[in-house]
Protein backbone atom coordinates (compact mmCIF):
# COMPACT_ATOMS: atom_id res chain seq x y z
CA UNK A 1 0.00 0.00 0.00
CA UNK A 2 1.36 3.41 -0.92
CA UNK A 3 1.24 6.37 1.43
CA UNK A 4 -1.36 8.10 -0.72
CA UNK A 5 -3.53 4.94 -0.60
CA UNK A 6 -3.22 4.78 3.19
CA UNK A 7 -4.16 8.46 3.50
CA UNK A 8 -7.26 7.98 1.31
CA UNK A 9 -8.27 4.87 3.22
CA UNK A 10 -7.99 6.63 6.59
CA UNK A 11 -9.99 9.59 5.27
CA UNK A 12 -12.75 7.33 3.95
CA UNK A 13 -12.97 5.28 7.13
CA UNK A 14 -13.42 8.49 9.13
CA UNK A 15 -15.86 9.93 6.59
CA UNK A 16 -18.09 6.88 7.07
CA UNK A 17 -18.02 7.19 10.85
CA UNK A 18 -15.23 4.75 11.59
CA UNK A 19 -12.06 5.44 13.49
CA UNK A 20 -8.63 5.34 11.91
CA UNK A 21 -5.19 6.36 13.06
CA UNK A 22 -2.50 6.87 10.45
CA UNK A 23 1.04 7.25 11.71
CA UNK A 24 3.84 8.08 9.32
CA UNK A 25 7.24 6.92 10.57
CA UNK A 26 10.08 8.96 9.12
CA UNK A 27 13.19 7.22 7.76
CA UNK A 28 11.68 3.73 7.97
CA UNK A 29 10.64 1.38 5.20
CA UNK A 30 7.34 -0.36 4.48
CA UNK A 31 6.39 -3.06 7.01
CA UNK A 32 9.32 -2.22 9.27
CA UNK A 33 7.29 -3.80 12.07
CA UNK A 34 8.42 -7.21 10.79
CA UNK A 35 11.86 -6.36 12.16
CA UNK A 36 10.54 -5.60 15.64
CA UNK A 37 13.01 -8.05 17.19
CA UNK A 38 15.78 -5.71 16.05
CA UNK A 39 14.09 -2.31 15.82
CA UNK A 40 12.75 -0.49 18.87
CA UNK A 41 10.52 1.50 16.49
CA UNK A 42 8.97 -1.76 15.31
CA UNK A 43 8.23 -2.76 18.89
CA UNK A 44 6.70 0.65 19.57
CA UNK A 45 4.54 0.49 16.44
CA UNK A 46 3.24 -2.98 17.32
CA UNK A 47 2.43 -1.77 20.82
CA UNK A 48 0.44 1.14 19.38
CA UNK A 49 -1.43 -1.19 17.04
CA UNK A 50 -2.29 -3.44 19.98
CA UNK A 51 -3.51 -0.50 22.07
CA UNK A 52 -5.70 0.72 19.19
CA UNK A 53 -7.25 -2.72 18.67
CA UNK A 54 -7.89 -3.19 22.39
CA UNK A 55 -9.55 0.22 22.64
CA UNK A 56 -11.72 -0.25 19.54
CA UNK A 57 -12.78 -3.76 20.52
CA UNK A 58 -13.14 -2.80 24.20
CA UNK A 59 -10.74 -5.52 25.35
N, C-alpha and C positions, 0 to 999 in steps of 0.2 A: 504494500500500500504506500503510495506517495504521500508526502506531507499535505499537498493540496487536497487529496482524497480524504485524508483523515480530518482535515479542517471542515470540509463539506459535510462529512458524516456527522461530526460533532454538532455542527450547526443544525442539521436536519433533525437529529435526535432531540435537541432542545426545542426546536420549532414545533415538534409534535408532542411536547409535554414531557419528554423523557429527561433524564439527567446524564450528562456526559462531562468528563474531565479530560482535557487534552493537555498533556505536558510535553513540551519540546525540550529535549536534552541536548545542549550544545556540545559539539565536538565528540559525539558518539554516533555509532553506525546503527543501521536498522537491526532490530531484535538483539540489541546488546544485552538484554536481560538473560539470554542463553548463557552468557559468560559470568553469571552471578557468583560462581565459585571463586572467580578471580577478580571481579570488579565490584568495589563497594557501591558504585552507582547502580549496578544491576540488582544488588541486594536491596538497595533503597527503593528502586522502582517496583520490585516485586512486593515489597512491604506495602507500598502505596496502593498497588492494585488490590492486594488482599484487604486492606482497610476499606477501600471503595466498595468492594463486593460485599463485605460484611455489613456495611452501613446500608447499602441498597436492599439487601436481602434480609435485613434485621437479624443478623446472626449474633 
